[in-house]
Amino acid sequence: LKHFLTIDGLSRELLIEILDQAEGFLGVAQQAVKKVPLCRGKVVANLFFETSTRTRTTFELAAKRLSADVLNLNISTSSTAKGETLLDTLRNLEAMHVDMFVVRHAESGTAHFMAAHAAPHVSIVNAGDGRHAHPTQAMLDMLTIRRHKPDFDQLSVAIVGDILHSRVARSQMLALRTLGVPDVRIIAPRTLLPTRVEEAFGVRAYHDLSEGVRDADVVIMLRIQRERMNSALLPSEHEYFQLFGLTEERLSTARPDAIVMHPGPINRGVEMDSQVADGRRSVILEQVTNGIAVRMAVMSMCLGNQHLGSQSQEEATH
Ligand code: CP
């Protein structure tokens, strides 16, 4: 694995390998083990041109727990604000011998663009590009699902909300289908669904929440991506909650052991009720912890430790 840009085109075997490696890093993510030396001497630069709480900090923690050195470029106080181009920023940081760039950008395709122009030794990891892809989010979601529901080929998974603008939904649909989930449902107002999404991703679309989550094993809620909408599309928050907000009552049609997920940040009272967000079926904070483990797996695989088996990982922790 050289770069990690998208789930599209990755094999089931590779996704399973990432999940297996991430399982091996959970002890480090949970701080039972403090650090592993797998990326000692490597330099990772976080370039976040869009806001982030979870992704940026978990990438930073993941890199530090792999013993890499980490640069966090503050874009608003960087020379980007003086008009320096993305390529010049890349070239200058490469001159400081950075080995990996973790990049988030509002423009779809930015991570691919950087990968196409990066020096041969450099890895690019996509931390979210426009409405296109957020592959490490999808993988931490897959790890969270697998830890609660180990058989992907038995599952019904419902993804609810703003599918149209969601890079998370796109990456999740690809990952779920690649891992063999037979029943992937998307539930949204017609205005927030991409055209031909059912054919493109092998999913079923619903427009009624209670019907869509019926007998689901996993319910994934999404935030309305206001920053990617023009005002004509913006639903009223109140109306949206009335129709698509997840409440205990609406969740009652899902399986009794269904888990509830959300990539964050949550808009409480818009896409879900606090009772559900903080309730017994919510695994939202587990997703965050699992994000450290998945990002450790992806970073170590990209930085050259891709063939570590569980034994060598074990040795590396001591
Ligand atoms: N899930 C996610 O990408 O959250 P942040 O925007 O806080 O990184």
py3Dmol code that shows the C-alpha trace and the ligand (Angstrom):
import py3Dmol

protein = """\
ATOM      1  CA  LEU A   1       0.000   0.000   0.000  1.00  0.00           C
ATOM      2  CA  LYS A   2       1.621   3.253  -1.145  1.00  0.00           C
ATOM      3  CA  HIS A   3      -1.172   5.817  -0.811  1.00  0.00           C
ATOM      4  CA  PHE A   4      -4.622   5.523   0.774  1.00  0.00           C
ATOM      5  CA  LEU A   5      -6.929   7.691  -1.311  1.00  0.00           C
ATOM      6  CA  THR A   6     -10.241   5.885  -1.727  1.00  0.00           C
ATOM      7  CA  ILE A   7     -12.001   2.583  -1.015  1.00  0.00           C
ATOM      8  CA  ASP A   8     -12.954   2.366  -4.696  1.00  0.00           C
ATOM      9  CA  GLY A   9     -11.075  -0.469  -6.390  1.00  0.00           C
ATOM     10  CA  LEU A  10      -9.587  -1.948  -3.200  1.00  0.00           C
ATOM     11  CA  SER A  11     -10.005  -5.693  -2.740  1.00  0.00           C
ATOM     12  CA  ARG A  12     -11.924  -7.394   0.051  1.00  0.00           C
ATOM     13  CA  GLU A  13      -8.650  -9.024   1.108  1.00  0.00           C
ATOM     14  CA  LEU A  14      -6.929  -5.656   1.532  1.00  0.00           C
ATOM     15  CA  LEU A  15      -9.841  -4.235   3.550  1.00  0.00           C
ATOM     16  CA  ILE A  16      -9.769  -7.321   5.800  1.00  0.00           C
ATOM     17  CA  GLU A  17      -5.995  -6.940   6.181  1.00  0.00           C
ATOM     18  CA  ILE A  18      -6.447  -3.317   7.321  1.00  0.00           C
ATOM     19  CA  LEU A  19      -9.133  -4.387   9.798  1.00  0.00           C
ATOM     20  CA  ASP A  20      -6.966  -7.226  11.122  1.00  0.00           C
ATOM     21  CA  GLN A  21      -3.983  -4.933  11.530  1.00  0.00           C
ATOM     22  CA  ALA A  22      -6.174  -2.341  13.241  1.00  0.00           C
ATOM     23  CA  GLU A  23      -7.402  -5.001  15.694  1.00  0.00           C
ATOM     24  CA  GLY A  24      -3.752  -5.543  16.562  1.00  0.00           C
ATOM     25  CA  PHE A  25      -3.360  -1.846  17.339  1.00  0.00           C
ATOM     26  CA  LEU A  26      -6.435  -1.524  19.564  1.00  0.00           C
ATOM     27  CA  GLY A  27      -4.339  -2.028  22.695  1.00  0.00           C
ATOM     28  CA  VAL A  28      -2.225   0.969  21.681  1.00  0.00           C
ATOM     29  CA  ALA A  29      -5.308   2.986  20.739  1.00  0.00           C
ATOM     30  CA  GLN A  30      -6.726   2.280  24.193  1.00  0.00           C
ATOM     31  CA  GLN A  31      -3.345   3.043  25.807  1.00  0.00           C
ATOM     32  CA  ALA A  32      -2.874  -0.403  27.320  1.00  0.00           C
ATOM     33  CA  VAL A  33       0.398  -0.209  25.368  1.00  0.00           C
ATOM     34  CA  LYS A  34       1.840   3.299  25.064  1.00  0.00           C
ATOM     35  CA  LYS A  35       3.765   3.215  21.799  1.00  0.00           C
ATOM     36  CA  VAL A  36       5.193   0.963  19.099  1.00  0.00           C
ATOM     37  CA  PRO A  37       8.377   1.792  17.173  1.00  0.00           C
ATOM     38  CA  LEU A  38       7.085   0.857  13.701  1.00  0.00           C
ATOM     39  CA  CYS A  39       7.436   4.332  12.154  1.00  0.00           C
ATOM     40  CA  ARG A  40      10.364   5.667  14.165  1.00  0.00           C
ATOM     41  CA  GLY A  41      12.305   8.186  12.071  1.00  0.00           C
ATOM     42  CA  LYS A  42       9.355   8.858   9.728  1.00  0.00           C
ATOM     43  CA  VAL A  43       7.823  12.324   9.417  1.00  0.00           C
ATOM     44  CA  VAL A  44       4.061  12.779   8.958  1.00  0.00           C
ATOM     45  CA  ALA A  45       2.538  16.158   8.017  1.00  0.00           C
ATOM     46  CA  ASN A  46      -1.134  16.864   8.673  1.00  0.00           C
ATOM     47  CA  LEU A  47      -2.515  19.311   6.093  1.00  0.00           C
ATOM     48  CA  PHE A  48      -6.107  20.131   7.003  1.00  0.00           C
ATOM     49  CA  PHE A  49      -7.566  22.767   4.678  1.00  0.00           C
ATOM     50  CA  GLU A  50     -11.015  22.074   6.181  1.00  0.00           C
ATOM     51  CA  THR A  51     -12.050  21.962   9.814  1.00  0.00           C
ATOM     52  CA  SER A  52     -11.753  18.745  11.800  1.00  0.00           C
ATOM     53  CA  THR A  53     -11.818  17.555  15.390  1.00  0.00           C
ATOM     54  CA  ARG A  54     -11.731  13.741  15.240  1.00  0.00           C
ATOM     55  CA  THR A  55      -9.815  13.002  12.045  1.00  0.00           C
ATOM     56  CA  ARG A  56      -6.925  15.408  12.595  1.00  0.00           C
ATOM     57  CA  THR A  57      -6.353  14.523  16.217  1.00  0.00           C
ATOM     58  CA  THR A  58      -6.648  10.770  15.731  1.00  0.00           C
ATOM     59  CA  PHE A  59      -4.198  10.905  12.814  1.00  0.00           C
ATOM     60  CA  GLU A  60      -1.820  12.843  15.064  1.00  0.00           C
ATOM     61  CA  LEU A  61      -2.226  10.364  17.922  1.00  0.00           C
ATOM     62  CA  ALA A  62      -1.885   7.416  15.552  1.00  0.00           C
ATOM     63  CA  ALA A  63       1.368   8.777  14.103  1.00  0.00           C
ATOM     64  CA  LYS A  64       2.773   9.527  17.569  1.00  0.00           C
ATOM     65  CA  ARG A  65       1.883   6.060  18.829  1.00  0.00           C
ATOM     66  CA  LEU A  66       3.746   4.631  15.841  1.00  0.00           C
ATOM     67  CA  SER A  67       6.709   6.754  17.042  1.00  0.00           C
ATOM     68  CA  ALA A  68       6.690   9.017  13.959  1.00  0.00           C
ATOM     69  CA  ASP A  69       7.409  12.751  14.152  1.00  0.00           C
ATOM     70  CA  VAL A  70       4.325  14.851  13.377  1.00  0.00           C
ATOM     71  CA  LEU A  71       3.939  18.293  11.798  1.00  0.00           C
ATOM     72  CA  ASN A  72       0.540  19.943  12.061  1.00  0.00           C
ATOM     73  CA  LEU A  73       0.414  22.768   9.550  1.00  0.00           C
ATOM     74  CA  ASN A  74      -2.012  25.450  10.673  1.00  0.00           C
ATOM     75  CA  ILE A  75      -3.457  26.392   7.294  1.00  0.00           C
ATOM     76  CA  SER A  76      -4.920  29.720   8.427  1.00  0.00           C
ATOM     77  CA  THR A  77      -1.511  30.953   9.642  1.00  0.00           C
ATOM     78  CA  SER A  78       0.491  29.195   6.910  1.00  0.00           C
ATOM     79  CA  SER A  79       1.684  30.775   3.663  1.00  0.00           C
ATOM     80  CA  THR A  80      -1.397  29.336   1.970  1.00  0.00           C
ATOM     81  CA  ALA A  81      -3.016  32.519   3.310  1.00  0.00           C
ATOM     82  CA  LYS A  82      -0.459  34.527   1.245  1.00  0.00           C
ATOM     83  CA  GLY A  83      -1.369  32.683  -1.939  1.00  0.00           C
ATOM     84  CA  GLU A  84       1.137  29.807  -1.937  1.00  0.00           C
ATOM     85  CA  THR A  85      -0.172  26.974  -4.076  1.00  0.00           C
ATOM     86  CA  LEU A  86      -0.852  23.467  -2.883  1.00  0.00           C
ATOM     87  CA  LEU A  87       1.982  22.141  -5.065  1.00  0.00           C
ATOM     88  CA  ASP A  88       4.469  24.659  -3.681  1.00  0.00           C
ATOM     89  CA  THR A  89       3.393  23.745  -0.156  1.00  0.00           C
ATOM     90  CA  LEU A  90       3.948  20.076  -1.039  1.00  0.00           C
ATOM     91  CA  ARG A  91       7.383  20.743  -2.577  1.00  0.00           C
ATOM     92  CA  ASN A  92       8.555  22.809   0.411  1.00  0.00           C
ATOM     93  CA  LEU A  93       7.459  20.227   2.962  1.00  0.00           C
ATOM     94  CA  GLU A  94       9.029  17.480   0.844  1.00  0.00           C
ATOM     95  CA  ALA A  95      12.263  19.477   1.073  1.00  0.00           C
ATOM     96  CA  MET A  96      11.984  18.980   4.844  1.00  0.00           C
ATOM     97  CA  HIS A  97      11.905  15.218   4.155  1.00  0.00           C
ATOM     98  CA  VAL A  98       8.320  14.579   5.100  1.00  0.00           C
ATOM     99  CA  ASP A  99       7.402  10.934   4.378  1.00  0.00           C
ATOM    100  CA  MET A 100       3.611  11.141   4.542  1.00  0.00           C
ATOM    101  CA  PHE A 101       0.985  13.832   4.009  1.00  0.00           C
ATOM    102  CA  VAL A 102      -2.438  13.414   5.563  1.00  0.00           C
ATOM    103  CA  VAL A 103      -4.660  15.785   3.641  1.00  0.00           C
ATOM    104  CA  ARG A 104      -8.195  17.104   4.021  1.00  0.00           C
ATOM    105  CA  HIS A 105      -9.532  19.562   1.465  1.00  0.00           C
ATOM    106  CA  ALA A 106     -12.876  20.942   0.311  1.00  0.00           C
ATOM    107  CA  GLU A 107     -12.086  20.076  -3.328  1.00  0.00           C
ATOM    108  CA  SER A 108     -12.852  16.519  -4.434  1.00  0.00           C
ATOM    109  CA  GLY A 109      -9.734  14.972  -5.953  1.00  0.00           C
ATOM    110  CA  THR A 110      -7.147  16.895  -3.922  1.00  0.00           C
ATOM    111  CA  ALA A 111      -5.555  13.785  -2.401  1.00  0.00           C
ATOM    112  CA  HIS A 112      -5.318  12.126  -5.841  1.00  0.00           C
ATOM    113  CA  PHE A 113      -3.765  15.321  -7.246  1.00  0.00           C
ATOM    114  CA  MET A 114      -1.156  15.349  -4.500  1.00  0.00           C
ATOM    115  CA  ALA A 115      -0.421  11.650  -4.994  1.00  0.00           C
ATOM    116  CA  ALA A 116       0.122  12.289  -8.707  1.00  0.00           C
ATOM    117  CA  HIS A 117       2.654  15.036  -7.962  1.00  0.00           C
ATOM    118  CA  ALA A 118       4.363  13.761  -4.817  1.00  0.00           C
ATOM    119  CA  ALA A 119       7.984  12.617  -4.739  1.00  0.00           C
ATOM    120  CA  PRO A 120       8.413   8.846  -5.200  1.00  0.00           C
ATOM    121  CA  HIS A 121       9.123   8.138  -1.521  1.00  0.00           C
ATOM    122  CA  VAL A 122       6.100  10.129  -0.271  1.00  0.00           C
ATOM    123  CA  SER A 123       2.733   8.633   0.756  1.00  0.00           C
ATOM    124  CA  ILE A 124      -0.550  10.524   0.647  1.00  0.00           C
ATOM    125  CA  VAL A 125      -3.491   9.622   2.876  1.00  0.00           C
ATOM    126  CA  ASN A 126      -6.896  11.099   2.127  1.00  0.00           C
ATOM    127  CA  ALA A 127      -8.511  12.502   5.271  1.00  0.00           C
ATOM    128  CA  GLY A 128     -11.582  13.677   3.325  1.00  0.00           C
ATOM    129  CA  ASP A 129     -11.825  15.409  -0.076  1.00  0.00           C
ATOM    130  CA  GLY A 130     -14.947  17.405  -0.839  1.00  0.00           C
ATOM    131  CA  ARG A 131     -17.941  15.136  -1.215  1.00  0.00           C
ATOM    132  CA  HIS A 132     -15.821  12.378  -2.759  1.00  0.00           C
ATOM    133  CA  ALA A 133     -14.154  10.102  -0.197  1.00  0.00           C
ATOM    134  CA  HIS A 134     -13.217   9.664   3.460  1.00  0.00           C
ATOM    135  CA  PRO A 135     -11.679   6.201   3.350  1.00  0.00           C
ATOM    136  CA  THR A 136     -10.199   5.978   6.863  1.00  0.00           C
ATOM    137  CA  GLN A 137     -13.592   6.993   8.303  1.00  0.00           C
ATOM    138  CA  ALA A 138     -15.199   4.134   6.378  1.00  0.00           C
ATOM    139  CA  MET A 139     -12.570   1.701   7.661  1.00  0.00           C
ATOM    140  CA  LEU A 140     -12.988   2.745  11.301  1.00  0.00           C
ATOM    141  CA  ASP A 141     -16.721   2.316  10.800  1.00  0.00           C
ATOM    142  CA  MET A 142     -16.137  -1.186   9.374  1.00  0.00           C
ATOM    143  CA  LEU A 143     -13.943  -2.059  12.353  1.00  0.00           C
ATOM    144  CA  THR A 144     -16.639  -0.830  14.744  1.00  0.00           C
ATOM    145  CA  ILE A 145     -19.293  -2.863  12.941  1.00  0.00           C
ATOM    146  CA  ARG A 146     -17.127  -5.997  12.847  1.00  0.00           C
ATOM    147  CA  ARG A 147     -16.419  -5.816  16.568  1.00  0.00           C
ATOM    148  CA  HIS A 148     -20.165  -5.900  17.274  1.00  0.00           C
ATOM    149  CA  LYS A 149     -21.421  -7.910  14.278  1.00  0.00           C
ATOM    150  CA  PRO A 150     -18.624 -10.166  13.016  1.00  0.00           C
ATOM    151  CA  ASP A 151     -20.378 -11.626   9.938  1.00  0.00           C
ATOM    152  CA  PHE A 152     -20.511  -8.974   7.251  1.00  0.00           C
ATOM    153  CA  ASP A 153     -22.375 -11.364   4.951  1.00  0.00           C
ATOM    154  CA  GLN A 154     -25.358 -11.549   7.339  1.00  0.00           C
ATOM    155  CA  LEU A 155     -25.931  -7.826   7.869  1.00  0.00           C
ATOM    156  CA  SER A 156     -28.515  -5.180   7.065  1.00  0.00           C
ATOM    157  CA  VAL A 157     -26.980  -1.720   7.314  1.00  0.00           C
ATOM    158  CA  ALA A 158     -28.972   1.502   6.985  1.00  0.00           C
ATOM    159  CA  ILE A 159     -27.241   4.822   6.230  1.00  0.00           C
ATOM    160  CA  VAL A 160     -29.497   7.787   6.947  1.00  0.00           C
ATOM    161  CA  GLY A 161     -29.272  11.426   5.919  1.00  0.00           C
ATOM    162  CA  ASP A 162     -27.463  13.636   3.454  1.00  0.00           C
ATOM    163  CA  ILE A 163     -26.103  10.980   1.102  1.00  0.00           C
ATOM    164  CA  LEU A 164     -25.708  13.462  -1.763  1.00  0.00           C
ATOM    165  CA  HIS A 165     -22.989  15.560  -0.158  1.00  0.00           C
ATOM    166  CA  SER A 166     -21.438  12.901   2.056  1.00  0.00           C
ATOM    167  CA  ARG A 167     -17.932  11.592   1.348  1.00  0.00           C
ATOM    168  CA  VAL A 168     -18.439   9.351   4.380  1.00  0.00           C
ATOM    169  CA  ALA A 169     -21.535   7.685   2.872  1.00  0.00           C
ATOM    170  CA  ARG A 170     -19.772   7.108  -0.450  1.00  0.00           C
ATOM    171  CA  SER A 171     -16.803   5.428   1.231  1.00  0.00           C
ATOM    172  CA  GLN A 172     -19.059   3.440   3.574  1.00  0.00           C
ATOM    173  CA  MET A 173     -21.232   2.115   0.724  1.00  0.00           C
ATOM    174  CA  LEU A 174     -18.121   0.979  -1.182  1.00  0.00           C
ATOM    175  CA  ALA A 175     -16.583  -0.652   1.890  1.00  0.00           C
ATOM    176  CA  LEU A 176     -19.792  -2.407   2.956  1.00  0.00           C
ATOM    177  CA  ARG A 177     -20.417  -3.832  -0.493  1.00  0.00           C
ATOM    178  CA  THR A 178     -16.759  -4.877  -0.930  1.00  0.00           C
ATOM    179  CA  LEU A 179     -16.862  -6.660   2.442  1.00  0.00           C
ATOM    180  CA  GLY A 180     -19.935  -8.590   1.315  1.00  0.00           C
ATOM    181  CA  VAL A 181     -22.781  -6.889   3.209  1.00  0.00           C
ATOM    182  CA  PRO A 182     -25.842  -8.058   1.249  1.00  0.00           C
ATOM    183  CA  ASP A 183     -28.350  -5.420   2.377  1.00  0.00           C
ATOM    184  CA  VAL A 184     -27.172  -1.802   2.332  1.00  0.00           C
ATOM    185  CA  ARG A 185     -29.978   0.746   2.555  1.00  0.00           C
ATOM    186  CA  ILE A 186     -29.814   4.485   2.181  1.00  0.00           C
ATOM    187  CA  ILE A 187     -32.561   6.602   3.677  1.00  0.00           C
ATOM    188  CA  ALA A 188     -32.902  10.239   2.674  1.00  0.00           C
ATOM    189  CA  PRO A 189     -35.177  12.884   1.211  1.00  0.00           C
ATOM    190  CA  ARG A 190     -35.159  12.661  -2.600  1.00  0.00           C
ATOM    191  CA  THR A 191     -33.288  15.985  -2.754  1.00  0.00           C
ATOM    192  CA  LEU A 192     -30.384  14.516  -0.770  1.00  0.00           C
ATOM    193  CA  LEU A 193     -29.815  11.375  -2.869  1.00  0.00           C
ATOM    194  CA  PRO A 194     -27.373  11.213  -5.798  1.00  0.00           C
ATOM    195  CA  THR A 195     -28.878  10.167  -9.135  1.00  0.00           C
ATOM    196  CA  ARG A 196     -28.589   6.458  -9.997  1.00  0.00           C
ATOM    197  CA  VAL A 197     -27.134   5.740  -6.548  1.00  0.00           C
ATOM    198  CA  GLU A 198     -28.838   2.341  -6.287  1.00  0.00           C
ATOM    199  CA  GLU A 199     -27.245   1.043  -9.491  1.00  0.00           C
ATOM    200  CA  ALA A 200     -23.888   2.713  -8.851  1.00  0.00           C
ATOM    201  CA  PHE A 201     -23.393   1.331  -5.339  1.00  0.00           C
ATOM    202  CA  GLY A 202     -25.642  -1.745  -5.155  1.00  0.00           C
ATOM    203  CA  VAL A 203     -27.843  -0.262  -2.411  1.00  0.00           C
ATOM    204  CA  ARG A 204     -31.599   0.236  -1.890  1.00  0.00           C
ATOM    205  CA  ALA A 205     -33.069   3.705  -1.373  1.00  0.00           C
ATOM    206  CA  TYR A 206     -35.860   4.534   1.092  1.00  0.00           C
ATOM    207  CA  HIS A 207     -37.600   7.794   1.886  1.00  0.00           C
ATOM    208  CA  ASP A 208     -39.275   6.739   5.128  1.00  0.00           C
ATOM    209  CA  LEU A 209     -37.050   6.346   8.177  1.00  0.00           C
ATOM    210  CA  SER A 210     -39.062   3.763  10.154  1.00  0.00           C
ATOM    211  CA  GLU A 211     -39.498   1.619   7.060  1.00  0.00           C
ATOM    212  CA  GLY A 212     -35.834   1.967   6.074  1.00  0.00           C
ATOM    213  CA  VAL A 213     -34.414   0.924   9.458  1.00  0.00           C
ATOM    214  CA  ARG A 214     -36.827  -2.011   9.872  1.00  0.00           C
ATOM    215  CA  ASP A 215     -34.850  -5.088  11.026  1.00  0.00           C
ATOM    216  CA  ALA A 216     -31.541  -3.298  10.428  1.00  0.00           C
ATOM    217  CA  ASP A 217     -28.505  -4.517  12.408  1.00  0.00           C
ATOM    218  CA  VAL A 218     -26.641  -1.234  12.045  1.00  0.00           C
ATOM    219  CA  VAL A 219     -28.035   2.299  11.697  1.00  0.00           C
ATOM    220  CA  ILE A 220     -25.547   4.960  10.593  1.00  0.00           C
ATOM    221  CA  MET A 221     -26.690   8.565  10.891  1.00  0.00           C
ATOM    222  CA  LEU A 222     -25.092  11.369   8.840  1.00  0.00           C
ATOM    223  CA  ARG A 223     -24.792  15.107   9.367  1.00  0.00           C
ATOM    224  CA  ILE A 224     -26.404  17.501   6.905  1.00  0.00           C
ATOM    225  CA  GLN A 225     -23.432  18.960   5.004  1.00  0.00           C
ATOM    226  CA  ARG A 226     -24.580  22.578   5.065  1.00  0.00           C
ATOM    227  CA  GLU A 227     -21.182  23.765   3.890  1.00  0.00           C
ATOM    228  CA  ARG A 228     -21.618  21.864   0.600  1.00  0.00           C
ATOM    229  CA  MET A 229     -25.202  22.953  -0.158  1.00  0.00           C
ATOM    230  CA  ASN A 230     -26.619  25.914  -1.956  1.00  0.00           C
ATOM    231  CA  SER A 231     -29.449  27.552  -0.056  1.00  0.00           C
ATOM    232  CA  ALA A 232     -32.140  26.115  -2.362  1.00  0.00           C
ATOM    233  CA  LEU A 233     -31.383  22.615  -1.073  1.00  0.00           C
ATOM    234  CA  LEU A 234     -31.124  23.480   2.624  1.00  0.00           C
ATOM    235  CA  PRO A 235     -33.925  21.783   4.548  1.00  0.00           C
ATOM    236  CA  SER A 236     -35.301  23.453   7.675  1.00  0.00           C
ATOM    237  CA  GLU A 237     -33.726  21.757  10.699  1.00  0.00           C
ATOM    238  CA  HIS A 238     -37.094  21.381  12.385  1.00  0.00           C
ATOM    239  CA  GLU A 239     -38.748  19.784   9.363  1.00  0.00           C
ATOM    240  CA  TYR A 240     -35.757  17.536   8.781  1.00  0.00           C
ATOM    241  CA  PHE A 241     -35.860  16.250  12.349  1.00  0.00           C
ATOM    242  CA  GLN A 242     -39.607  15.613  12.059  1.00  0.00           C
ATOM    243  CA  LEU A 243     -39.057  13.347   9.048  1.00  0.00           C
ATOM    244  CA  PHE A 244     -35.511  11.972   9.288  1.00  0.00           C
ATOM    245  CA  GLY A 245     -34.339  12.572  12.857  1.00  0.00           C
ATOM    246  CA  LEU A 246     -33.595   9.334  14.736  1.00  0.00           C
ATOM    247  CA  THR A 247     -35.598   8.910  17.945  1.00  0.00           C
ATOM    248  CA  GLU A 248     -36.029   5.885  20.212  1.00  0.00           C
ATOM    249  CA  GLU A 249     -39.490   5.420  18.730  1.00  0.00           C
ATOM    250  CA  ARG A 250     -38.259   5.342  15.130  1.00  0.00           C
ATOM    251  CA  LEU A 251     -35.382   3.086  16.097  1.00  0.00           C
ATOM    252  CA  SER A 252     -37.850   0.582  17.558  1.00  0.00           C
ATOM    253  CA  THR A 253     -38.374  -1.027  14.114  1.00  0.00           C
ATOM    254  CA  ALA A 254     -34.660  -1.934  13.913  1.00  0.00           C
ATOM    255  CA  ARG A 255     -33.400  -5.202  15.434  1.00  0.00           C
ATOM    256  CA  PRO A 256     -33.352  -5.130  19.260  1.00  0.00           C
ATOM    257  CA  ASP A 257     -29.554  -5.507  19.224  1.00  0.00           C
ATOM    258  CA  ALA A 258     -28.996  -2.908  16.496  1.00  0.00           C
ATOM    259  CA  ILE A 259     -26.095  -0.512  16.983  1.00  0.00           C
ATOM    260  CA  VAL A 260     -26.284   3.212  16.197  1.00  0.00           C
ATOM    261  CA  MET A 261     -23.342   5.014  14.624  1.00  0.00           C
ATOM    262  CA  HIS A 262     -22.445   8.550  13.550  1.00  0.00           C
ATOM    263  CA  PRO A 263     -19.106   9.786  12.149  1.00  0.00           C
ATOM    264  CA  GLY A 264     -19.440  13.069  14.023  1.00  0.00           C
ATOM    265  CA  PRO A 265     -19.831  15.911  14.507  1.00  0.00           C
ATOM    266  CA  ILE A 266     -23.431  15.343  15.635  1.00  0.00           C
ATOM    267  CA  ASN A 267     -26.072  18.027  15.311  1.00  0.00           C
ATOM    268  CA  ARG A 268     -28.252  17.011  18.238  1.00  0.00           C
ATOM    269  CA  GLY A 269     -31.926  17.537  17.581  1.00  0.00           C
ATOM    270  CA  VAL A 270     -31.349  17.675  13.807  1.00  0.00           C
ATOM    271  CA  GLU A 271     -30.264  14.211  12.640  1.00  0.00           C
ATOM    272  CA  MET A 272     -30.696  12.491  15.985  1.00  0.00           C
ATOM    273  CA  ASP A 273     -32.105  12.863  19.445  1.00  0.00           C
ATOM    274  CA  SER A 274     -29.679  13.045  22.396  1.00  0.00           C
ATOM    275  CA  GLN A 275     -31.448  10.057  23.955  1.00  0.00           C
ATOM    276  CA  VAL A 276     -30.292   7.947  21.010  1.00  0.00           C
ATOM    277  CA  ALA A 277     -26.858   9.565  20.643  1.00  0.00           C
ATOM    278  CA  ASP A 278     -26.061   8.835  24.289  1.00  0.00           C
ATOM    279  CA  GLY A 279     -28.191   5.698  24.598  1.00  0.00           C
ATOM    280  CA  ARG A 280     -27.303   2.047  25.145  1.00  0.00           C
ATOM    281  CA  ARG A 281     -27.161   1.239  21.437  1.00  0.00           C
ATOM    282  CA  SER A 282     -24.836   4.102  20.534  1.00  0.00           C
ATOM    283  CA  VAL A 283     -21.251   3.135  19.622  1.00  0.00           C
ATOM    284  CA  ILE A 284     -20.333   6.640  18.485  1.00  0.00           C
ATOM    285  CA  LEU A 285     -17.447   7.129  20.898  1.00  0.00           C
ATOM    286  CA  GLU A 286     -16.103   3.632  20.158  1.00  0.00           C
ATOM    287  CA  GLN A 287     -15.861   4.773  16.549  1.00  0.00           C
ATOM    288  CA  VAL A 288     -13.521   7.550  17.652  1.00  0.00           C
ATOM    289  CA  THR A 289     -11.184   5.212  19.560  1.00  0.00           C
ATOM    290  CA  ASN A 290     -11.234   2.714  16.702  1.00  0.00           C
ATOM    291  CA  GLY A 291     -10.165   5.578  14.438  1.00  0.00           C
ATOM    292  CA  ILE A 292      -6.763   5.674  16.136  1.00  0.00           C
ATOM    293  CA  ALA A 293      -6.249   1.944  15.504  1.00  0.00           C
ATOM    294  CA  VAL A 294      -7.374   2.088  11.873  1.00  0.00           C
ATOM    295  CA  ARG A 295      -5.184   5.108  11.179  1.00  0.00           C
ATOM    296  CA  MET A 296      -2.218   3.362  12.779  1.00  0.00           C
ATOM    297  CA  ALA A 297      -2.839   0.399  10.481  1.00  0.00           C
ATOM    298  CA  VAL A 298      -3.132   2.503   7.333  1.00  0.00           C
ATOM    299  CA  MET A 299      -0.126   4.684   8.163  1.00  0.00           C
ATOM    300  CA  SER A 300       2.128   1.775   9.055  1.00  0.00           C
ATOM    301  CA  MET A 301       1.083  -0.132   5.932  1.00  0.00           C
ATOM    302  CA  CYS A 302       1.762   2.897   3.703  1.00  0.00           C
ATOM    303  CA  LEU A 303       5.069   3.596   5.420  1.00  0.00           C
ATOM    304  CA  GLY A 304       6.368   0.167   4.679  1.00  0.00           C
ATOM    305  CA  ASN A 305       5.209  -2.224   7.379  1.00  0.00           C
ATOM    306  CA  GLN A 306       2.495  -3.808   5.283  1.00  0.00           C
ATOM    307  CA  HIS A 307       3.478  -7.416   5.836  1.00  0.00           C
ATOM    308  CA  LEU A 308       3.523  -7.392   9.621  1.00  0.00           C
ATOM    309  CA  GLY A 309       1.732 -10.389  11.017  1.00  0.00           C
ATOM    310  CA  SER A 310       0.214 -10.459  14.482  1.00  0.00           C
ATOM    311  CA  GLN A 311       3.375 -12.010  15.921  1.00  0.00           C
ATOM    312  CA  SER A 312       5.720  -9.300  14.727  1.00  0.00           C
ATOM    313  CA  GLN A 313       3.255  -6.648  15.875  1.00  0.00           C
ATOM    314  CA  GLU A 314       3.254  -8.307  19.280  1.00  0.00           C
ATOM    315  CA  GLU A 315       7.049  -8.240  19.380  1.00  0.00           C
ATOM    316  CA  ALA A 316       7.062  -4.608  18.311  1.00  0.00           C
ATOM    317  CA  THR A 317       4.948  -3.594  21.293  1.00  0.00           C
ATOM    318  CA  HIS A 318       7.492  -4.857  23.839  1.00  0.00           C
TER     319      HIS A 318
END
"""
ligand_1 = """\
8
CP
N -15.809 12.217 11.186
C -15.041 13.278 10.922
O -14.448 13.401 9.839
O -14.996 14.214 11.930
P -14.106 15.529 11.900
O -14.661 16.416 10.815
O -14.225 16.143 13.262
O -12.706 15.146 11.566
"""
view = py3Dmol.view(width=600, height=400)
view.addModel(protein, "pdb")
view.setStyle({"model": 0}, {"cartoon": {"style": "trace"}})
view.addModel(ligand_1, "xyz")
view.setStyle({"model": 1}, {"stick": {}})
view.zoomTo()
view.show()
